[in-house]
Amino acid sequence: MLTLTVARLRKRAELLFVSTMAGFQGKLDRYNGVTVDSAAEPCDADAFAERLQASIDEWTRSERRAIWFRVDLSQAHWIPELTRRGFRFHHAKEELATLYRWLPTRETNNIPPYAHTVLGAGAVVLNEETEEILVIKEKHGGASAHWKLPGGYVEPGEDITTAVEREVLEETGITAKFKCMIAFRHVHQYAFGCSDIYFISCLTPSTFDIVKCSREIGDCQWMKLDEFLSHPHVHDNNRLLASKIKEYLKHHMGLAVTRAIHPINKKPLCVYGIANTSDNN
């Protein structure tokens, strides 16, 4: 009996400690919201519910707006309690889930959805002297594989200019330099249900000997632009994109890149604008 009484007293003391403990500090953003990172402020499962409620009460009194929780897998036990307290999933990346709750009751929730568009980069690697372009066939296309332009997805944190040069080198062994952007394709309900933008750029090759990627590429060659445009094993979409290079050869106008610094986050940025690229080598 004495043991039971002591246990109850200890439990009450623990509950009192939890109820009076400080809430999460988080980081205040410029929109008067708060972001809590579980890696920076870990919390045991037994204490989380009380600490969360204390935090919500304080944030409500302080008239905070969006409350964000970045939850690492090691703190995944937070997630059920967060959803019970009105938090919703915003996005997830491998070992990190981000949930949010909009606190104001007299303001419309204006939190934008997570990234919904995938970026790709395709290349017209053009030998202007011979009017030949670099074309590939994918290895896993089988007998139905068609000739297409080299290219692929832009990696996180990668500039389009860097991505297209990298893809050409990886797939064909050709070193080529971005010259200008000449077209882009926009489609919806693509990979993972996202929209997809595929930028087509003109590149100038500095090497010409092909060393194809044996893992991804079935065939690769230099082909006359006119042959590609009329080839029976080229999809209409690729033919349309490549046709833009014919227009480019007439006027040499394309979207050239200018590099600058973002005024708010001070990160490098790229601005693409129309320019005459005939001397931009």
C-alpha positions as a printed NumPy array, in Angstrom:
array([[  0.   ,   0.   ,   0.   ],
       [  2.835,   2.327,   0.905],
       [  4.57 ,   1.469,  -2.35 ],
       [  1.398,   2.277,  -4.312],
       [  1.019,   5.622,  -2.508],
       [  4.628,   6.565,  -3.197],
       [  4.199,   5.647,  -6.865],
       [  1.061,   7.815,  -7.117],
       [  2.836,  10.749,  -5.488],
       [  5.77 ,  10.359,  -7.848],
       [  3.41 ,  10.271, -10.817],
       [  1.608,  13.418,  -9.631],
       [  4.959,  15.15 ,  -9.199],
       [  5.936,  14.169, -12.707],
       [  2.634,  15.453, -14.109],
       [  3.053,  18.715, -12.186],
       [  6.555,  19.086, -13.601],
       [  5.316,  18.423, -17.133],
       [  2.388,  20.837, -16.831],
       [  4.638,  23.635, -15.615],
       [  7.569,  22.955, -17.929],
       [  8.464,  25.482, -20.598],
       [  6.98 ,  24.953, -24.017],
       [  8.941,  24.608, -27.216],
       [ 11.011,  27.632, -28.119],
       [ 11.087,  27.154, -31.88 ],
       [ 12.297,  29.785, -34.305],
       [ 10.229,  32.829, -35.179],
       [  9.975,  33.55 , -38.91 ],
       [  9.271,  36.802, -40.753],
       [  5.602,  35.844, -41.17 ],
       [  5.091,  35.716, -37.374],
       [  5.099,  31.942, -37.478],
       [  7.146,  29.476, -35.451],
       [  9.171,  26.463, -36.585],
       [ 10.089,  23.734, -34.099],
       [ 12.852,  21.336, -35.111],
       [ 12.791,  18.022, -33.268],
       [ 16.531,  17.607, -33.736],
       [ 17.135,  20.876, -31.878],
       [ 14.42 ,  20.347, -29.205],
       [ 13.935,  16.599, -28.631],
       [ 11.203,  15.491, -26.238],
       [ 10.243,  12.113, -24.752],
       [  6.858,  10.65 , -25.619],
       [  5.615,  10.896, -22.006],
       [  6.227,  14.635, -21.868],
       [  5.343,  15.642, -25.408],
       [  1.557,  16.068, -25.131],
       [  1.738,  18.448, -22.172],
       [  4.639,  20.377, -23.596],
       [  2.866,  20.736, -26.933],
       [ -0.318,  22.042, -25.312],
       [  1.657,  24.54 , -23.235],
       [  3.318,  25.74 , -26.418],
       [  0.04 ,  26.065, -28.332],
       [ -1.45 ,  28.076, -25.466],
       [  1.521,  30.44 , -25.469],
       [  1.581,  30.802, -29.257],
       [ -2.14 ,  31.552, -29.254],
       [ -1.704,  34.243, -26.589],
       [  1.175,  35.708, -28.617],
       [ -0.977,  35.718, -31.766],
       [  1.438,  33.609, -33.771],
       [  0.27 ,  32.451, -37.185],
       [  1.568,  29.252, -38.805],
       [  3.193,  26.74 , -36.459],
       [  5.553,  24.272, -38.095],
       [  6.989,  21.059, -36.689],
       [  9.921,  19.439, -38.465],
       [  9.927,  15.889, -37.107],
       [ 12.898,  13.576, -37.532],
       [ 12.345,   9.809, -37.614],
       [ 13.941,   9.558, -34.181],
       [ 11.044,  11.652, -32.819],
       [  8.316,  10.061, -34.952],
       [  6.258,   9.409, -31.786],
       [  5.361,  13.128, -31.953],
       [  3.297,  12.699, -35.102],
       [  0.131,  11.036, -33.697],
       [ -0.135,  13.689, -30.994],
       [  0.44 ,  16.507, -33.452],
       [ -2.348,  15.271, -35.716],
       [ -4.68 ,  14.984, -32.705],
       [ -3.949,  18.636, -31.937],
       [ -4.955,  19.813, -35.401],
       [ -1.633,  19.649, -37.232],
       [ -1.64 ,  18.558, -40.866],
       [  1.055,  17.099, -43.074],
       [  2.716,  19.544, -45.423],
       [  5.567,  17.474, -46.881],
       [  8.072,  14.75 , -46.118],
       [ 11.637,  14.062, -47.228],
       [ 13.164,  10.691, -46.444],
       [ 13.846,  10.979, -42.674],
       [ 11.967,  14.223, -42.041],
       [  8.23 ,  15.   , -41.935],
       [  6.926,  18.564, -41.724],
       [  3.521,  19.28 , -40.19 ],
       [  1.789,  22.599, -39.657],
       [ -1.185,  24.218, -37.942],
       [ -2.717,  27.588, -38.802],
       [ -3.58 ,  29.297, -35.525],
       [ -5.489,  32.509, -36.472],
       [ -9.25 ,  32.05 , -36.482],
       [-10.001,  35.352, -38.207],
       [ -7.457,  35.04 , -41.006],
       [ -7.623,  32.822, -44.064],
       [ -4.963,  30.137, -44.17 ],
       [ -2.6  ,  31.279, -46.915],
       [  0.128,  28.649, -46.538],
       [  1.202,  27.607, -50.044],
       [  1.196,  23.915, -50.94 ],
       [  4.467,  22.064, -51.094],
       [  6.446,  21.848, -54.358],
       [  4.151,  20.453, -57.027],
       [  6.344,  20.692, -60.111],
       [  9.308,  18.588, -61.209],
       [ 12.053,  20.182, -63.328],
       [ 13.885,  18.497, -66.167],
       [ 16.657,  19.655, -68.482],
       [ 17.093,  18.528, -72.085],
       [ 19.932,  19.411, -74.424],
       [ 20.289,  20.283, -78.078],
       [ 24.057,  19.827, -78.314],
       [ 24.642,  21.592, -81.621],
       [ 27.6  ,  21.454, -83.937],
       [ 26.76 ,  24.584, -85.912],
       [ 29.347,  23.872, -88.62 ],
       [ 27.742,  20.577, -89.623],
       [ 24.244,  21.246, -88.233],
       [ 24.426,  17.967, -86.356],
       [ 22.935,  17.357, -82.928],
       [ 23.671,  14.745, -80.288],
       [ 20.898,  12.158, -79.936],
       [ 20.376,   9.077, -77.771],
       [ 18.256,   5.98 , -77.394],
       [ 17.446,   4.796, -73.886],
       [ 18.739,   1.338, -73.029],
       [ 15.504,   0.162, -71.43 ],
       [ 13.25 ,   1.207, -74.3  ],
       [ 13.729,  -2.121, -76.037],
       [ 12.869,  -2.467, -79.72 ],
       [ 10.496,   0.485, -79.436],
       [ 13.224,   2.876, -78.267],
       [ 13.14 ,   6.177, -80.131],
       [ 15.838,   8.749, -80.779],
       [ 15.603,  11.62 , -78.333],
       [ 17.594,  14.467, -76.848],
       [ 19.916,  13.761, -73.913],
       [ 18.775,  15.103, -70.565],
       [ 17.214,  14.291, -67.226],
       [ 15.941,  15.663, -63.932],
       [ 17.397,  18.696, -62.196],
       [ 18.805,  17.703, -58.812],
       [ 17.81 ,  19.611, -55.633],
       [ 19.878,  22.782, -55.343],
       [ 21.2  ,  22.447, -58.897],
       [ 20.998,  25.188, -61.526],
       [ 19.365,  24.255, -64.833],
       [ 22.566,  25.212, -66.659],
       [ 24.611,  22.874, -64.49 ],
       [ 22.043,  20.079, -64.746],
       [ 21.929,  20.027, -68.54 ],
       [ 25.722,  20.035, -68.858],
       [ 25.955,  17.234, -66.287],
       [ 23.321,  15.09 , -67.975],
       [ 25.009,  15.362, -71.36 ],
       [ 28.369,  14.394, -69.89 ],
       [ 26.935,  11.487, -67.874],
       [ 24.907,  10.041, -70.731],
       [ 27.21 ,  10.604, -73.687],
       [ 30.688,  11.496, -72.423],
       [ 30.489,  14.771, -74.378],
       [ 31.625,  17.965, -72.672],
       [ 29.338,  20.812, -73.704],
       [ 28.672,  24.325, -72.413],
       [ 25.257,  25.919, -71.907],
       [ 24.632,  28.661, -74.453],
       [ 20.976,  29.573, -74.084],
       [ 17.528,  28.205, -73.386],
       [ 15.324,  27.88 , -76.462],
       [ 12.056,  26.276, -75.322],
       [ 10.302,  24.446, -72.521],
       [  7.523,  21.898, -72.214],
       [  4.876,  22.037, -69.467],
       [  2.64 ,  19.053, -68.633],
       [  0.439,  18.105, -65.668],
       [ -0.255,  14.864, -63.805],
       [  3.194,  13.471, -64.557],
       [  5.627,  11.666, -62.219],
       [  4.159,  11.245, -58.696],
       [  1.121,  13.244, -59.821],
       [  3.209,  16.413, -60.126],
       [  3.358,  18.882, -62.97 ],
       [  6.514,  18.714, -65.07 ],
       [  8.534,  21.447, -66.776],
       [ 11.242,  20.319, -69.189],
       [ 13.65 ,  23.051, -70.295],
       [ 15.387,  22.632, -73.663],
       [ 18.742,  24.369, -73.943],
       [ 21.263,  24.822, -76.719],
       [ 24.758,  23.664, -75.784],
       [ 28.05 ,  24.098, -77.593],
       [ 30.226,  20.956, -77.572],
       [ 33.96 ,  21.142, -76.828],
       [ 34.501,  17.395, -77.372],
       [ 32.997,  15.147, -80.015],
       [ 34.023,  11.571, -79.208],
       [ 31.054,   9.722, -77.707],
       [ 31.442,   7.506, -74.638],
       [ 27.893,   6.457, -73.848],
       [ 26.671,   5.464, -70.408],
       [ 26.258,   1.69 , -70.674],
       [ 23.853,   1.588, -67.738],
       [ 21.239,   3.979, -69.184],
       [ 21.963,   4.558, -72.891],
       [ 21.408,   1.983, -75.611],
       [ 22.774,   4.048, -78.48 ],
       [ 24.157,   7.517, -79.076],
       [ 25.303,   9.362, -82.179],
       [ 25.641,  12.674, -83.975],
       [ 22.733,  13.153, -86.372],
       [ 21.891,  15.827, -88.913],
       [ 19.207,  18.108, -87.512],
       [ 17.038,  17.688, -90.609],
       [ 17.321,  13.911, -90.368],
       [ 16.191,  13.997, -86.734],
       [ 13.214,  16.178, -87.625],
       [ 12.038,  13.691, -90.245],
       [ 13.154,  10.425, -88.659],
       [ 10.317,   7.865, -88.197],
       [ 11.739,   6.855, -84.809],
       [ 11.407,  10.296, -83.243],
       [  8.301,  11.146, -81.239],
       [  6.317,  14.196, -82.339],
       [  7.026,  15.925, -79.035],
       [ 10.808,  15.625, -79.476],
       [ 10.5  ,  16.659, -83.106],
       [  8.606,  19.784, -82.042],
       [ 11.2  ,  20.669, -79.421],
       [ 14.087,  20.136, -81.822],
       [ 12.367,  22.255, -84.458],
       [ 12.95 ,  25.254, -82.219],
       [ 16.648,  24.969, -82.979],
       [ 15.854,  25.674, -86.654],
       [ 14.276,  28.937, -85.576],
       [ 17.244,  29.64 , -83.347],
       [ 19.689,  29.182, -86.246],
       [ 17.847,  31.932, -88.146],
       [ 18.006,  34.641, -85.485],
       [ 20.305,  33.352, -82.692],
       [ 17.93 ,  34.732, -80.082],
       [ 17.558,  32.72 , -76.907],
       [ 17.254,  32.976, -73.143],
       [ 20.75 ,  33.652, -71.861],
       [ 21.592,  33.457, -68.168],
       [ 22.651,  36.289, -65.869],
       [ 23.745,  35.397, -62.351],
       [ 22.886,  37.538, -59.349],
       [ 22.199,  37.382, -55.585],
       [ 18.707,  37.164, -54.09 ],
       [ 17.967,  40.328, -52.066],
       [ 16.358,  38.472, -49.137],
       [ 18.111,  35.146, -48.59 ],
       [ 21.381,  36.282, -50.204],
       [ 21.606,  33.07 , -52.213],
       [ 22.869,  32.923, -55.807],
       [ 20.136,  33.091, -58.443],
       [ 19.833,  32.859, -62.215],
       [ 17.884,  35.303, -64.367],
       [ 17.071,  34.16 , -67.915],
       [ 16.448,  36.857, -70.486],
       [ 16.196,  37.182, -74.264],
       [ 19.548,  37.943, -75.867],
       [ 21.396,  37.621, -79.138],
       [ 23.739,  34.699, -78.482],
       [ 25.61 ,  34.634, -81.792],
       [ 28.781,  35.859, -80.081],
       [ 28.05 ,  34.217, -76.707],
       [ 30.409,  31.224, -76.862]])
